Amino acid sequence: MPVITMTLGADQIDQKQKNEFISSVTQSAARITNIPEQSFIVFIEQLDPDNVGVGGLSLTKKRKLA
């Protein structure tokens, strides 16, 4: 059971893009590995900017300063 995981910000892609990503990476991975598409699991983890820190600041605070 191969697993593909992508992590990104909560507001970076919409549902249509998620569906396209899942379909596209599943097809590519199956073709390259010769493992059936039905075996793949795709996780899209979306991080809330309040829960990510860069340079001592949450992304929410960092964006407000930019």
C-alpha positions as CSV (number, residue, x, y, z in Angstrom):
1,M,0.0,0.0,0.0
2,P,2.0,3.0,-1.2
3,V,1.3,6.3,0.4
4,I,1.9,9.7,-1.1
5,T,1.7,12.8,1.2
6,M,1.8,16.5,0.3
7,T,1.8,19.1,3.0
8,L,0.9,22.8,2.3
9,G,-0.8,25.8,3.7
10,A,-4.5,25.7,4.4
11,D,-5.3,28.3,1.8
12,Q,-2.9,27.2,-1.0
13,I,-5.1,25.0,-3.2
14,D,-8.9,24.6,-3.7
15,Q,-10.9,21.4,-4.0
16,K,-10.6,21.2,-7.7
17,Q,-6.8,21.4,-7.5
18,K,-6.8,18.7,-4.8
19,N,-8.8,16.4,-7.0
20,E,-6.5,17.0,-9.9
21,F,-3.4,16.5,-7.7
22,I,-4.7,13.2,-6.4
23,S,-5.6,11.9,-9.8
24,S,-2.4,13.0,-11.5
25,V,0.1,11.8,-8.9
26,T,-1.7,8.5,-8.6
27,Q,-1.6,7.9,-12.3
28,S,2.1,8.9,-12.5
29,A,3.1,6.8,-9.6
30,A,1.2,3.7,-10.9
31,R,2.8,4.1,-14.3
32,I,6.3,4.5,-12.9
33,T,6.1,1.7,-10.3
34,N,3.8,-0.8,-12.1
35,I,1.7,-0.9,-9.0
36,P,-2.1,-0.6,-9.6
37,E,-3.7,2.8,-9.0
38,Q,-6.2,1.2,-6.6
39,S,-3.2,0.5,-4.2
40,F,-2.2,4.1,-3.7
41,I,-3.3,6.3,-0.8
42,V,-2.9,10.1,-1.2
43,F,-2.9,12.4,1.8
44,I,-3.1,16.2,1.5
45,E,-2.2,17.7,4.8
46,Q,-3.1,21.4,5.1
47,L,-1.5,23.4,7.9
48,D,-3.2,26.3,9.6
49,P,-0.8,29.3,9.5
50,D,-1.3,29.7,13.3
51,N,0.3,26.3,13.7
52,V,3.5,27.0,11.7
53,G,6.3,29.1,12.9
54,V,9.1,30.7,10.9
55,G,11.9,32.8,12.4
56,G,10.2,32.9,15.8
57,L,6.8,34.1,14.4
58,S,3.7,32.2,13.4
59,L,2.9,32.5,9.7
60,T,-0.2,34.5,10.6
61,K,1.9,37.1,12.4
62,K,4.6,37.0,9.7
63,R,2.0,37.7,6.9
64,K,0.6,40.7,8.8
65,L,4.1,42.2,9.0
66,A,4.8,41.7,5.3
